[in-house]
Amino acid sequence: MIAITGGTLLTMDGRGAFRGTVIVDGPTIHSVGSAVEIPPGCTVIDAPGSYVTPGLIDAHTHLGLEEEIYRIEGDDVNEIHEPVTPQLMAADGVNYYDLGFKDALRGGVTRSLCMPGSANVIGGQAVLLKHLAPRAVQMIDRNPWGVKAALGENPKRVYSALKKTPVTRMASASLLREALYTASRAMEKGEALSSAEFFKWEPIMRVLRKEQPLLLHVHRADDILTALRIKEEFDFNLVIQHGTEAFMVAEELNRHQVPVCLGPLLVNRAKVEMKEVSFKNAARLAELGVEFCLITDHPVVPVEQLRVCAALAAREGLAEEQALAAVTINAASIIGAADRLGSISAGKRADLVIFDGHPLEFRSRICQVMVDGLLWGEIIE
């Protein structure tokens, strides 16, 4: 067992900040409180003056898939031979020895949702990764978790260059509907599918059964409205990815109970549909009651800068508690893992970060990172 003592705990479970102790037993948090008794024989990490937070969670990355320095064999993020490829799995393209995982730990990011890119209308299935494990095979937390899809400029740009459909927003929406329709017909009316067809459409069937969400890349407000229409037609769980103009359609997002993975924000306006990008958008969504978290879209923004994004959102009007929630408990909730991640609570996974100052202070350094009860230095120097 390990005891972390002397620090200010930012538990993210509604208890606020307080001086206390966290007891870790194996991969889980045993107990948390201001008057916790330390068991005999416990390894003690005394951290006076420090701040202890849950491990940060990035709900949209291409970590290990769009590699740091190894891209000599082409693009592993987008399979562009056809615009609808739900059968692909990000887990099969991840380099689990990629330097990005060390960078994530240096930034206090202990888990991330890694997904295919947005060249295709449906790009494939995401995987939830933990960034530290004794063996690479153990870095897969949950696979698959969500089907990545895209509307807007990216599919248009890619397939226009290939002189294939889709070259318009209408065609992208139509292809997404067609995929959902094909899967729903197979489910509801017993239409026979060949083995190859079943393999391709089964991930969409799981979306329709609400066993996993549709993770939809979309920036513009009109594209978000298209997504909401399609959700209403087929009744599935939708998570908006990026949502640059989500604040403009907040009422509709709330009506459909659709959350937003907001970002990347630490970027320039790389394309027309990102003209409204601003760290103020986080405060706007909070004020309008939209559930959201912050993302880096690594490597668009390096994953280790996730907390910097939270700090900049706080500087632009987002309350500190909300900014921390946006990279911890809110992210865990949106990816369906709040029962075991995102807060310092007894029974949850022991993902913890110790900072030498407040985590939203730019100059604060990370002293220690723990994932599933493993201290980073025990595995990687």
C-alpha positions as CSV (number, residue, x, y, z in Angstrom):
1,M,0.0,0.0,0.0
2,I,1.0,3.6,-0.6
3,A,0.0,6.7,1.4
4,I,0.2,10.2,-0.1
5,T,0.2,12.7,2.7
6,G,0.6,16.4,3.4
7,G,-0.8,17.8,0.2
8,T,-4.0,19.6,-0.7
9,L,-6.4,17.2,-2.4
10,L,-8.4,18.4,-5.4
11,T,-10.7,15.3,-5.4
12,M,-13.1,16.5,-8.1
13,D,-16.0,14.7,-6.3
14,G,-17.7,17.7,-4.9
15,R,-15.8,18.0,-1.6
16,G,-13.7,20.9,-2.7
17,A,-10.0,21.3,-1.8
18,F,-8.7,20.1,1.6
19,R,-5.5,18.9,3.2
20,G,-5.6,15.1,3.5
21,T,-4.3,11.7,2.8
22,V,-4.9,9.2,0.0
23,I,-4.3,5.5,0.6
24,V,-3.7,3.4,-2.5
25,D,-4.0,-0.4,-2.4
26,G,-2.8,-2.0,-5.6
27,P,-4.5,-0.5,-8.6
28,T,-7.3,1.2,-6.6
29,I,-7.8,4.0,-4.2
30,H,-8.5,2.5,-0.8
31,S,-9.5,5.6,1.2
32,V,-9.4,9.4,1.1
33,G,-9.8,12.0,3.8
34,S,-8.5,14.6,6.2
35,A,-8.1,12.1,9.1
36,V,-7.2,8.8,7.4
37,E,-5.2,6.4,9.5
38,I,-2.1,5.1,7.6
39,P,-1.9,1.3,7.7
40,P,1.2,-0.3,9.2
41,G,3.9,-1.1,6.6
42,C,2.5,1.5,4.1
43,T,5.0,3.2,1.8
44,V,4.5,7.0,2.6
45,I,5.0,9.7,0.0
46,D,5.1,12.9,2.1
47,A,4.2,15.9,-0.1
48,P,3.8,19.0,2.0
49,G,2.7,22.1,0.1
50,S,1.8,20.0,-3.0
51,Y,-1.5,19.6,-4.8
52,V,-2.9,16.1,-5.6
53,T,-5.3,15.7,-8.5
54,P,-6.9,12.8,-10.3
55,G,-4.9,11.7,-13.4
56,L,-5.9,14.0,-16.3
57,I,-7.9,12.5,-19.1
58,D,-7.8,13.6,-22.8
59,A,-11.0,12.5,-24.5
60,H,-9.7,13.0,-28.1
61,T,-6.2,12.1,-29.3
62,H,-4.3,10.2,-31.9
63,L,-1.7,9.3,-29.4
64,G,0.6,6.5,-30.7
65,L,-1.5,6.4,-33.9
66,E,-0.2,9.6,-35.5
67,E,3.3,9.0,-34.2
68,E,5.9,11.5,-32.9
69,I,8.9,10.7,-35.1
70,Y,8.3,7.4,-36.9
71,R,6.1,8.4,-39.8
72,I,8.2,6.9,-42.6
73,E,5.6,4.4,-43.9
74,G,2.7,6.8,-44.5
75,D,-0.4,7.8,-42.6
76,D,-1.7,5.4,-40.0
77,V,-4.6,7.7,-38.9
78,N,-6.8,7.7,-42.0
79,E,-7.6,4.8,-44.4
80,I,-8.8,6.7,-47.4
81,H,-9.5,4.0,-49.9
82,E,-13.2,4.4,-49.1
83,P,-15.1,6.9,-47.0
84,V,-17.0,4.5,-44.7
85,T,-14.7,2.1,-42.7
86,P,-16.3,1.4,-39.3
87,Q,-14.6,-2.0,-39.1
88,L,-11.1,-0.5,-38.5
89,M,-9.7,-0.3,-35.0
90,A,-7.4,2.4,-33.7
91,A,-5.9,-0.2,-31.3
92,D,-4.4,-2.0,-34.3
93,G,-2.4,1.1,-35.5
94,V,-1.1,2.4,-32.2
95,N,2.6,2.3,-31.5
96,Y,2.6,1.6,-27.8
97,Y,6.3,2.5,-27.6
98,D,5.7,6.0,-29.1
99,L,7.4,8.9,-27.3
100,G,4.1,10.6,-26.9
101,F,3.1,8.4,-24.0
102,K,6.1,9.7,-22.0
103,D,5.1,13.2,-22.9
104,A,1.6,12.5,-21.7
105,L,2.9,11.4,-18.3
106,R,5.1,14.4,-18.1
107,G,1.9,16.5,-18.4
108,G,0.0,14.5,-15.9
109,V,-2.3,12.9,-18.5
110,T,-2.8,9.3,-17.4
111,R,-5.4,8.1,-19.9
112,S,-6.7,9.1,-23.3
113,L,-9.2,8.2,-26.0
114,C,-7.3,7.5,-29.2
115,M,-9.3,7.4,-32.4
116,P,-8.9,7.3,-36.2
117,G,-8.7,10.6,-38.1
118,S,-11.4,12.6,-39.7
119,A,-10.7,12.1,-43.4
120,N,-13.5,9.5,-43.7
121,V,-17.2,10.0,-42.9
122,I,-16.8,6.9,-40.7
123,G,-13.1,6.3,-39.8
124,G,-13.2,3.4,-37.4
125,Q,-13.3,2.5,-33.7
126,A,-11.6,4.3,-30.9
127,V,-9.6,2.8,-28.0
128,L,-9.3,4.0,-24.4
129,L,-5.6,3.8,-23.4
130,K,-3.7,4.1,-20.1
131,H,-0.3,5.6,-20.5
132,L,1.7,3.5,-18.1
133,A,1.6,-0.3,-17.6
134,P,4.2,-3.1,-17.0
135,R,3.7,-4.4,-20.5
136,A,2.6,-2.7,-23.7
137,V,-0.4,-5.0,-24.1
138,Q,-1.7,-3.8,-20.8
139,M,-2.0,-0.2,-22.0
140,I,-5.3,-1.0,-23.6
141,D,-8.0,0.0,-21.1
142,R,-11.1,-0.5,-23.2
143,N,-11.3,-1.6,-26.8
144,P,-13.2,-0.6,-28.8
145,W,-14.9,2.4,-27.3
146,G,-16.8,4.5,-29.7
147,V,-17.0,4.8,-33.5
148,K,-15.3,7.9,-35.0
149,A,-17.2,9.8,-37.7
150,A,-16.8,13.2,-39.4
151,L,-18.8,15.9,-41.1
152,G,-17.7,19.2,-42.5
153,E,-14.6,20.1,-44.4
154,N,-12.3,17.2,-43.9
155,P,-14.1,14.4,-45.8
156,K,-15.0,16.9,-48.6
157,R,-11.3,18.0,-49.0
158,V,-9.9,14.5,-49.0
159,Y,-12.4,12.9,-51.4
160,S,-12.5,15.9,-53.7
161,A,-8.8,15.4,-54.2
162,L,-9.4,11.8,-55.0
163,K,-12.4,12.7,-57.3
164,K,-14.7,10.5,-55.3
165,T,-17.8,11.1,-53.2
166,P,-18.3,12.8,-50.8
167,V,-17.5,16.2,-52.2
168,T,-20.3,18.1,-50.5
169,R,-21.8,18.3,-47.0
170,M,-25.0,16.7,-48.4
171,A,-23.0,13.6,-49.5
172,S,-21.2,13.2,-46.2
173,A,-24.5,13.3,-44.3
174,S,-26.1,10.9,-46.7
175,L,-23.2,8.4,-46.3
176,L,-23.5,8.6,-42.5
177,R,-27.3,8.0,-42.8
178,E,-26.8,5.2,-45.2
179,A,-24.4,3.4,-42.8
180,L,-26.9,3.8,-39.9
181,Y,-29.8,2.7,-42.1
182,T,-27.9,-0.4,-43.4
183,A,-27.1,-1.5,-39.8
184,S,-30.6,-0.8,-38.5
185,R,-32.2,-2.8,-41.3
186,A,-29.9,-5.7,-40.5
187,M,-30.9,-5.5,-36.8
188,E,-34.6,-4.7,-37.0
189,K,-35.8,-6.5,-40.1
190,G,-33.4,-9.5,-40.1
191,E,-31.9,-8.7,-43.5
192,A,-29.2,-11.2,-44.2
193,L,-25.6,-10.1,-44.3
194,S,-22.6,-11.9,-45.6
195,S,-19.8,-12.5,-43.1
196,A,-17.8,-9.6,-44.6
197,E,-20.8,-7.3,-44.4
198,F,-21.5,-8.2,-40.8
199,F,-17.9,-7.6,-39.9
200,K,-18.1,-4.1,-41.4
201,W,-21.5,-3.1,-40.0
202,E,-21.4,-4.7,-36.6
203,P,-19.7,-1.6,-35.0
204,I,-22.6,0.6,-36.2
205,M,-25.1,-1.9,-34.8
206,R,-23.4,-1.5,-31.4
207,V,-23.8,2.3,-31.8
208,L,-27.5,1.8,-32.5
209,R,-27.9,-0.5,-29.5
210,K,-26.2,2.3,-27.4
211,E,-23.4,0.0,-26.5
212,Q,-20.9,2.6,-27.6
213,P,-21.2,6.2,-28.8
214,L,-20.7,7.9,-32.1
215,L,-17.8,10.3,-31.8
216,L,-18.5,12.9,-34.4
217,H,-15.8,15.3,-35.7
218,V,-17.7,18.6,-36.4
219,H,-16.8,22.3,-36.0
220,R,-19.5,24.4,-37.6
221,A,-22.9,25.1,-36.0
222,D,-24.8,24.0,-39.1
223,D,-22.9,20.7,-39.2
224,I,-23.7,20.2,-35.5
225,L,-27.4,20.7,-36.3
226,T,-27.1,18.1,-39.1
227,A,-25.6,15.7,-36.6
228,L,-28.4,16.3,-34.1
229,R,-31.0,15.6,-36.9
230,I,-29.3,12.3,-37.7
231,K,-29.2,11.4,-34.0
232,E,-32.9,12.1,-33.7
233,E,-33.7,9.9,-36.7
234,F,-31.7,6.9,-35.5
235,D,-31.6,7.3,-31.7
236,F,-28.0,6.7,-30.6
237,N,-25.6,8.2,-28.2
238,L,-23.7,11.1,-29.8
239,V,-20.6,12.9,-28.6
240,I,-19.5,16.1,-30.5
241,Q,-15.8,16.2,-31.1
242,H,-14.2,19.7,-31.5
243,G,-17.5,21.7,-31.4
244,T,-15.8,25.0,-32.3
245,E,-19.3,26.7,-32.8
246,A,-21.1,24.5,-30.3
247,F,-21.9,27.6,-28.1
248,M,-24.0,28.9,-31.0
249,V,-26.4,25.9,-30.8
250,A,-26.2,25.2,-27.1
251,E,-30.0,25.1,-26.7
252,E,-30.2,22.2,-29.2
253,L,-27.3,20.4,-27.6
254,N,-29.0,20.6,-24.2
255,R,-32.3,19.4,-25.7
256,H,-30.7,16.3,-27.1
257,Q,-28.4,15.9,-24.1
258,V,-25.3,15.8,-26.3
259,P,-21.9,16.6,-24.7
260,V,-18.9,18.3,-26.4
261,C,-15.2,17.4,-26.4
262,L,-14.1,21.0,-26.9
263,G,-10.8,21.7,-28.7
264,P,-8.2,21.9,-29.8
265,L,-8.1,25.5,-28.6
266,L,-4.4,26.2,-28.4
267,V,-4.2,26.6,-32.2
268,N,-4.5,29.1,-35.1
269,R,-7.6,29.2,-37.3
270,A,-6.3,26.4,-39.6
271,K,-9.4,26.3,-41.7
272,V,-12.5,28.4,-42.3
273,E,-14.8,26.3,-40.1
274,M,-12.5,27.1,-37.1
275,K,-13.0,30.9,-37.4
276,E,-14.7,31.0,-33.9
277,V,-11.9,29.1,-32.1
278,S,-11.3,30.7,-28.7
279,F,-10.6,29.8,-25.1
280,K,-13.7,31.8,-24.2
281,N,-15.8,29.1,-25.7
282,A,-15.3,26.9,-22.6
283,A,-16.8,29.5,-20.4
284,R,-19.6,30.1,-22.9
285,L,-20.5,26.4,-22.9
286,A,-20.4,26.3,-19.1
287,E,-22.7,29.4,-18.8
288,L,-25.1,27.8,-21.3
289,G,-25.2,24.5,-19.3
290,V,-23.6,22.3,-22.0
291,E,-21.7,19.3,-20.7
292,F,-18.1,19.5,-22.0
293,C,-14.5,18.5,-21.5
294,L,-11.3,19.9,-23.0
295,I,-9.2,18.0,-25.5
296,T,-5.8,18.5,-27.3
297,D,-6.4,16.4,-30.5
298,H,-2.8,15.3,-30.0
299,P,-0.5,15.8,-31.9
300,V,-2.4,19.0,-33.1
301,V,-1.7,20.3,-29.6
302,P,0.9,18.2,-27.7
303,V,-1.0,16.0,-25.1
304,E,1.2,17.2,-22.3
305,Q,-0.3,20.7,-22.7
306,L,-3.8,19.6,-21.7
307,R,-3.6,21.3,-18.3
308,V,-2.3,24.4,-20.0
309,C,-5.4,24.4,-22.1
310,A,-7.5,24.2,-18.8
311,A,-5.5,27.1,-17.3
312,L,-6.0,29.3,-20.4
313,A,-9.7,28.5,-20.4
314,A,-9.8,29.6,-16.7
315,R,-7.9,32.8,-17.6
316,E,-10.7,33.5,-20.2
317,G,-13.6,33.2,-17.7
318,L,-14.1,29.5,-16.9
319,A,-14.2,28.9,-13.1
320,E,-11.2,27.0,-11.8
321,E,-13.2,24.1,-10.5
322,Q,-14.9,23.8,-13.9
323,A,-11.5,24.0,-15.7
324,L,-10.1,21.1,-13.6
325,A,-13.3,19.2,-14.1
326,A,-13.0,19.6,-17.9
327,V,-9.8,17.5,-17.8
328,T,-10.8,15.0,-15.1
329,I,-14.3,14.1,-14.0
330,N,-16.1,15.6,-17.0
331,A,-13.9,13.8,-19.5
332,A,-14.4,10.6,-17.6
333,S,-18.2,11.1,-17.6
334,I,-18.3,11.8,-21.4
335,I,-16.3,8.7,-22.3
336,G,-18.4,6.6,-20.0
337,A,-15.7,5.9,-17.3
338,A,-16.8,8.1,-14.4
339,D,-17.5,5.1,-12.3
340,R,-13.8,4.3,-12.1
341,L,-11.9,7.4,-13.3
342,G,-11.8,11.2,-13.0
343,S,-11.9,11.8,-9.2
344,I,-10.0,10.8,-6.1
345,S,-12.6,8.6,-4.5
346,A,-12.5,5.3,-2.7
347,G,-12.8,2.3,-5.1
348,K,-11.7,4.2,-8.2
349,R,-8.6,3.5,-10.1
350,A,-5.5,5.0,-8.6
351,D,-4.6,7.5,-11.3
352,L,-3.1,10.4,-9.4
353,V,-0.8,13.4,-10.1
354,I,1.2,15.4,-7.5
355,F,2.0,19.0,-8.4
356,D,4.4,21.3,-6.5
357,G,1.9,24.1,-7.0
358,H,-1.7,24.6,-8.1
359,P,-2.2,22.6,-11.3
360,L,-3.6,25.7,-13.1
361,E,-0.5,27.7,-12.4
362,F,1.7,27.6,-15.4
363,R,4.9,27.4,-13.4
364,S,3.8,24.4,-11.3
365,R,5.7,21.3,-12.0
366,I,4.6,17.7,-11.8
367,C,6.4,15.8,-9.0
368,Q,4.9,12.3,-9.4
369,V,2.4,10.5,-11.6
370,M,0.6,7.3,-10.7
371,V,-1.4,5.1,-13.1
372,D,-3.4,2.1,-11.6
373,G,-1.3,2.4,-8.5
374,L,2.0,2.3,-10.4
375,L,4.4,5.1,-9.9
376,W,5.9,6.4,-13.1
377,G,9.5,6.1,-12.0
378,E,9.1,2.4,-11.3
379,I,8.5,1.7,-14.9
380,I,10.2,4.4,-17.0
381,E,13.0,6.7,-15.8
